[in-house]
Amino acid sequence: MKNYQKVKLRDIASFTFGFHTSKIENQGIIYLQARNFNENGNFLNNVDKYVELNESKGEMLLKDGDILLVGKGMRFFAHCYKKEMGEAVASSIFYVIKTNREAVLPDYLTCILNHTKSHNYFNSIGAGSSIPSIRKNELADFEINLPSLQVQHKIVEMYDLHNKEIQLLDQLKEKKQIRFNQLINEITK
């Protein structure tokens, strides 16, 4: 007996494209681009592009729990925006996904979108073009297994712990490399 239902993304979320502009500022509202995230969708806090929005563009501001999904390029990843990042808009390389929170937790959907199986799906639908991209109807047809909110919450907790462990291992690897280089430098003086 399965404890989930299979749903299409269109049934639990809405999605739009991010904001396109060529008018970049040195301060203002954060303009998020793919380079502001690592391959796992973790924010790198390396923002160097900002925009000014007038009232008519205010609806482009990200809301807590909006999911950014890279819609084109050589690497697909998702990131769940948190308001602690500051006021931000997503560049047009992203889909901005807003979930029906009575059905799906934004962090759960982010976890699913970042899974290897999902990446394989997105890469397969983008195959054959020089710059792979996800068309809106293909994104709408993307199917996920949707367990109860309680189970989703437990999966998100596991996902967060897994990401923290990966970050710690990366830091340890970097420190070991630095120490090894120092040792070699001392030996070869």
Secondary structure as GFF3:
##gff-version 3
##sequence-region A 1 189
A	DSSP	beta_strand	4	8	.	.	.	ID=ss1
A	DSSP	three_ten_helix	9	11	.	.	.	ID=ss2
A	DSSP	beta_strand	13	17	.	.	.	ID=ss3
A	DSSP	beta_strand	29	32	.	.	.	ID=ss4
A	DSSP	three_ten_helix	34	36	.	.	.	ID=ss5
A	DSSP	beta_strand	50	51	.	.	.	ID=ss6
A	DSSP	three_ten_helix	55	60	.	.	.	ID=ss7
A	DSSP	beta_strand	67	70	.	.	.	ID=ss8
A	DSSP	beta_strand	78	80	.	.	.	ID=ss9
A	DSSP	three_ten_helix	83	85	.	.	.	ID=ss10
A	DSSP	beta_strand	88	90	.	.	.	ID=ss11
A	DSSP	beta_strand	94	99	.	.	.	ID=ss12
A	DSSP	alpha_helix	106	113	.	.	.	ID=ss13
A	DSSP	alpha_helix	116	125	.	.	.	ID=ss14
A	DSSP	alpha_helix	136	141	.	.	.	ID=ss15
A	DSSP	beta_strand	143	147	.	.	.	ID=ss16
A	DSSP	alpha_helix	149	187	.	.	.	ID=ss17
###
